[in-house]
């Protein structure tokens, strides 16, 4: 069964290559929104949309209504567009297969099935694959986010350095919609071709260029206790923008990479970057940090991270807030 990438679909749409049925499904809603929004905004002109474009929502519709709408012929246009949003809420959606097997060629039916994928071997998905387009939108892993951010920024005509990239990846996680919304805030005030810097990120997004989880990693990696405790105090004073659970998750990922580094036989810059899933620019940081933490210490740190995650959730902790917990955790990591 052929699956299309979002780039494949986007390229076809820009070239006005349309299919009668689209199944846009998967865990990552961002690409589903990108494709469905482009179809809504560009297939028909404004005059044609009035009579030939319909948007329905899964909670408010059913399969018979979808089929009835899809079987209408366009009025004074070559196509009608029918977009089903929140299709994961449509009951008995598998019964749509009958229409998909014999779709009306003048209708462009777009099914937006978010947050999970339909079974690839189901009759419905096979019908979509035979008669139109299937896209399975997968989550981007955390360790792939820096590359994703760099590609996104470059595609829009801007530049971004490794440190700024890592700041965004560590602070914003892998919610692509959230990442894009925040990056767009920087684009608004930045001329094309210019670079997104840590200073601009601080000014436009609110991530401190000096007090962020990337800088905390760096401080711990070099065992700079003064800087680490400064950052911990800032995090304690600003808990909403620096959630403890996020900090612990990022630190867990950092120390896990150090453990992996120790296991590598080939410690060349290129291989380390590939195996750890980091920018080659950051490899020296991991080399220096690995020299500070042997395998036994790293195993102890994982135990500390687990214990303090539980304390934050109230296990054996009656009064310490997240700022105090982070200071205690940092002390254990450094000693």
C-alpha positions as CSV (number, residue, x, y, z in Angstrom):
1,X,0.0,0.0,0.0
2,X,1.4,3.3,-1.0
3,X,1.6,6.0,1.6
4,X,2.1,9.7,0.8
5,X,4.3,12.0,2.8
6,X,2.9,15.5,3.5
7,X,5.6,16.9,1.1
8,X,4.3,14.6,-1.7
9,X,0.7,15.8,-1.1
10,X,1.6,19.4,-0.8
11,X,3.6,19.4,-4.0
12,X,0.7,17.8,-5.9
13,X,-1.7,20.3,-4.5
14,X,0.4,23.2,-5.6
15,X,0.6,21.7,-9.0
16,X,-3.2,21.3,-9.0
17,X,-3.0,17.5,-9.0
18,X,-6.1,16.5,-7.0
19,X,-7.4,13.2,-5.9
20,X,-11.1,12.3,-5.1
21,X,-10.4,11.1,-1.6
22,X,-7.8,11.9,1.0
23,X,-7.2,10.0,4.3
24,X,-5.1,12.2,6.6
25,X,-4.5,10.3,9.8
26,X,-2.0,9.8,12.6
27,X,-0.7,10.8,16.0
28,X,0.8,14.2,14.8
29,X,-2.1,16.6,13.9
30,X,0.2,19.3,12.5
31,X,0.6,17.9,9.0
32,X,-3.1,16.9,8.9
33,X,-3.9,20.6,9.5
34,X,-1.3,21.8,7.0
35,X,-2.8,19.7,4.2
36,X,-6.5,20.2,5.0
37,X,-6.0,24.0,5.4
38,X,-4.3,24.2,2.1
39,X,-7.1,22.4,0.4
40,X,-9.7,24.6,2.1
41,X,-7.9,27.8,1.1
42,X,-6.7,27.0,-2.4
43,X,-8.6,24.5,-4.4
44,X,-11.7,26.7,-4.9
45,X,-11.8,30.5,-5.4
46,X,-13.9,32.6,-3.1
47,X,-16.9,32.6,-5.3
48,X,-16.8,28.8,-5.8
49,X,-16.5,28.1,-2.1
50,X,-20.0,29.5,-1.3
51,X,-21.8,26.6,-3.0
52,X,-19.1,24.0,-3.3
53,X,-17.1,23.8,0.0
54,X,-18.4,22.0,3.0
55,X,-16.7,21.5,6.4
56,X,-18.2,18.9,8.7
57,X,-17.2,17.8,12.2
58,X,-17.1,14.2,13.4
59,X,-19.0,14.8,16.6
60,X,-21.9,16.4,14.6
61,X,-22.2,14.1,11.6
62,X,-22.3,10.5,10.5
63,X,-21.4,8.3,7.6
64,X,-24.7,8.6,5.7
65,X,-24.5,12.4,5.9
66,X,-20.9,12.4,4.7
67,X,-21.8,10.2,1.7
68,X,-24.8,12.3,0.8
69,X,-22.7,15.4,0.8
70,X,-19.9,13.8,-1.1
71,X,-22.3,12.7,-3.9
72,X,-23.4,16.2,-4.7
73,X,-22.3,17.6,-8.0
74,X,-20.4,21.0,-8.0
75,X,-22.3,24.2,-9.0
76,X,-20.4,26.3,-11.6
77,X,-17.1,24.8,-10.6
78,X,-14.9,21.8,-11.5
79,X,-14.9,20.5,-8.0
80,X,-16.7,20.5,-4.7
81,X,-14.6,20.1,-1.5
82,X,-15.8,18.2,1.5
83,X,-13.6,18.3,4.6
84,X,-14.4,16.1,7.6
85,X,-12.6,17.4,10.7
86,X,-12.3,15.3,13.9
87,X,-13.1,12.2,11.8
88,X,-11.9,10.0,14.7
89,X,-15.3,10.9,16.3
90,X,-17.4,9.6,13.4
91,X,-19.2,6.4,14.5
92,X,-18.8,3.3,12.3
93,X,-16.5,5.2,10.0
94,X,-15.4,1.9,8.4
95,X,-18.8,1.9,6.6
96,X,-17.6,4.7,4.5
97,X,-15.6,2.2,2.5
98,X,-18.5,1.7,0.0
99,X,-18.3,5.3,-1.2
100,X,-14.5,5.4,-1.2
101,X,-14.4,2.4,-3.5
102,X,-16.5,4.3,-6.0
103,X,-15.9,8.0,-5.3
104,X,-17.4,10.9,-7.3
105,X,-14.6,12.2,-9.4
106,X,-15.7,15.8,-9.1
107,X,-15.7,15.7,-5.3
108,X,-12.5,16.1,-3.2
109,X,-13.3,14.4,0.1
110,X,-10.8,15.0,2.9
111,X,-11.0,12.8,6.0
112,X,-9.0,14.3,9.0
113,X,-8.5,11.5,11.5
114,X,-6.3,12.9,14.2
115,X,-4.3,11.4,17.1
116,X,-4.4,7.8,16.0
117,X,-4.2,5.8,12.8
118,X,-6.8,3.4,11.3
119,X,-5.7,-0.2,10.7
120,X,-3.6,-0.3,7.5
121,X,-5.1,-3.6,6.5
122,X,-8.7,-2.5,7.0
123,X,-11.1,-2.4,4.0
124,X,-11.5,1.4,4.4
125,X,-7.8,2.2,4.4
126,X,-7.1,-0.1,1.4
127,X,-9.9,1.7,-0.5
128,X,-8.4,5.1,0.2
129,X,-5.0,3.8,-0.9
130,X,-6.5,2.5,-4.2
131,X,-8.6,5.4,-5.1
132,X,-6.8,8.4,-3.6
133,X,-4.2,9.3,-0.9
134,X,-3.3,8.0,2.5
135,X,-1.0,9.9,4.8
136,X,0.0,8.6,8.2
137,X,1.3,11.5,10.2
138,X,3.7,10.2,12.8
139,X,5.1,12.1,15.9
140,X,8.6,13.5,15.6
141,X,10.8,12.0,18.3
142,X,12.4,14.4,20.8
143,X,15.9,13.7,19.5
144,X,14.8,14.6,16.0
145,X,13.3,18.0,16.9
146,X,16.5,20.1,16.5
147,X,16.8,18.9,12.9
148,X,13.1,19.5,12.3
149,X,13.3,23.0,13.7
150,X,16.3,23.8,11.5
151,X,14.6,22.5,8.4
152,X,11.4,24.4,9.2
153,X,13.3,27.7,9.8
154,X,15.4,27.2,6.6
155,X,12.3,26.4,4.5
156,X,10.8,29.7,5.5
157,X,13.9,31.7,4.5
158,X,15.6,32.2,7.9
159,X,18.6,31.0,9.7
160,X,19.1,29.5,13.2
161,X,22.2,28.3,15.1
162,X,22.6,25.1,17.1
163,X,22.3,26.8,20.5
164,X,19.0,28.6,19.6
165,X,17.7,25.4,18.0
166,X,18.4,23.4,21.1
167,X,16.8,26.0,23.3
168,X,13.6,25.7,21.3
169,X,13.7,21.9,21.2
170,X,14.3,21.5,24.9
171,X,11.8,24.1,26.0
172,X,8.9,23.4,23.6
173,X,9.2,19.6,23.2
174,X,7.8,17.8,20.1
175,X,4.3,19.4,19.8
176,X,4.8,20.7,16.3
177,X,1.8,23.1,16.4
178,X,3.2,24.7,19.5
179,X,6.7,24.9,18.1
180,X,5.5,26.5,14.9
181,X,3.4,29.0,16.7
182,X,6.3,30.1,18.8
183,X,8.7,30.3,15.9
184,X,6.2,32.4,14.0
185,X,6.4,35.0,16.7
186,X,10.0,35.5,15.9
187,X,9.4,35.5,12.1
188,X,7.0,38.5,12.5
189,X,9.7,40.9,13.5
190,X,12.7,39.4,11.6
191,X,13.6,40.2,8.0
192,X,14.0,37.2,5.6
193,X,17.5,35.8,5.6
194,X,18.3,36.9,9.1
195,X,19.2,34.5,12.0
196,X,17.0,33.5,14.9
197,X,19.3,34.0,18.0
198,X,18.9,33.2,21.7
199,X,18.3,36.9,22.3
200,X,15.5,37.0,19.8
201,X,14.0,33.9,21.3
202,X,14.1,35.5,24.8
203,X,12.5,38.7,23.5
204,X,9.7,37.1,21.4
205,X,9.0,33.7,23.1
206,X,10.0,34.4,26.6
207,X,12.6,31.6,27.0
208,X,15.5,33.1,28.9
209,X,18.8,32.9,27.0
210,X,20.7,32.5,30.2
211,X,18.3,30.5,32.4
212,X,16.8,27.6,30.4
213,X,17.1,23.8,30.5
214,X,19.8,23.8,27.8
215,X,22.0,26.0,29.9
216,X,21.2,23.8,32.9
217,X,22.4,20.8,31.0
218,X,25.6,22.7,30.0
219,X,26.2,23.7,33.7
220,X,25.7,20.2,34.9
221,X,27.8,18.8,32.1
222,X,30.8,21.0,33.1
223,X,29.9,20.7,36.9
224,X,29.5,24.4,37.1
225,X,27.6,24.4,40.4
226,X,27.2,28.1,40.7
227,X,25.5,28.4,37.4
228,X,23.4,25.3,37.9
229,X,22.0,26.6,41.2
230,X,21.4,30.1,39.7
231,X,19.3,28.4,37.0
232,X,17.5,26.3,39.7
233,X,16.6,29.4,41.6
234,X,15.3,31.0,38.4
235,X,13.2,27.9,37.6
236,X,11.8,27.9,41.2
237,X,10.8,31.6,40.8
238,X,9.2,30.9,37.4
239,X,7.7,27.5,37.7
240,X,5.0,28.0,35.0
241,X,7.5,28.6,32.3
242,X,9.9,25.9,33.6
243,X,7.8,22.9,34.8
244,X,9.7,20.5,37.0
245,X,8.5,17.4,35.1
246,X,9.8,18.9,31.8
247,X,13.2,19.7,33.4
248,X,13.5,16.1,34.7
249,X,12.5,14.6,31.4
250,X,15.1,16.7,29.5
251,X,17.8,15.9,32.1
252,X,16.9,12.2,31.8
253,X,17.4,12.4,28.1
254,X,20.7,14.2,28.5
255,X,22.2,11.7,30.9
256,X,20.9,8.8,28.8
257,X,22.9,10.2,25.9
258,X,26.0,10.3,28.1
259,X,25.4,6.7,29.0
260,X,25.1,5.9,25.3
261,X,28.3,7.9,24.6
262,X,30.2,5.6,27.0
263,X,29.1,2.5,25.1
264,X,30.2,3.8,21.7
265,X,33.3,2.2,20.2
266,X,33.5,4.9,17.5
267,X,33.7,8.2,19.3
268,X,34.4,10.3,16.2
269,X,32.4,13.5,16.0
270,X,30.3,12.3,13.1
271,X,29.4,9.0,14.6
272,X,28.6,10.5,18.0
273,X,26.3,13.0,16.5
274,X,24.5,10.3,14.5
275,X,24.2,7.9,17.4
276,X,23.1,10.5,20.0
277,X,20.8,12.3,17.6
278,X,22.4,15.7,18.3
279,X,24.0,18.4,16.2
280,X,27.8,17.9,15.5
281,X,28.2,21.3,17.0
282,X,27.1,19.9,20.4
283,X,29.3,16.8,20.4
284,X,32.1,18.5,22.3
285,X,29.6,19.3,25.1
286,X,28.8,15.6,25.4
287,X,32.5,14.6,25.3
288,X,33.3,17.0,28.2
289,X,30.2,15.9,30.2
290,X,31.0,12.2,29.7
291,X,34.5,12.8,31.2
292,X,32.7,14.2,34.3
293,X,30.3,11.3,34.8
294,X,31.2,7.6,34.6
295,X,28.7,4.8,34.1
296,X,28.2,4.1,37.8
297,X,27.5,7.7,38.5
298,X,25.0,7.9,35.6
299,X,23.1,4.9,36.9
300,X,22.9,6.7,40.3
301,X,21.7,9.8,38.6
302,X,18.8,7.9,36.9
303,X,17.8,6.7,40.4
304,X,17.9,10.3,41.7
305,X,15.8,11.5,38.8
306,X,13.2,8.9,39.4
307,X,13.1,9.6,43.1
308,X,12.7,13.4,42.6
309,X,10.0,12.9,40.0
310,X,8.1,10.9,42.6
311,X,8.7,13.5,45.3
312,X,7.3,16.2,43.0
313,X,4.2,14.1,42.7
314,X,3.9,14.0,46.5
315,X,5.6,10.7,47.3
316,X,7.6,11.2,50.6
317,X,7.4,14.9,50.2
318,X,5.2,17.0,52.5
319,X,6.4,20.6,51.9
320,X,9.2,21.1,49.4
321,X,8.2,23.1,46.3
322,X,9.6,22.4,42.9
323,X,12.4,25.0,43.3
324,X,13.7,23.3,46.4
325,X,13.4,19.9,44.9
326,X,15.4,20.9,41.8
327,X,18.2,22.3,44.1
328,X,18.3,19.1,46.0
329,X,18.4,17.1,42.8
330,X,21.2,19.2,41.3
331,X,23.2,18.8,44.6
332,X,22.9,15.0,44.3
333,X,23.8,15.0,40.6
334,X,26.9,17.1,41.2
335,X,28.1,15.2,44.3
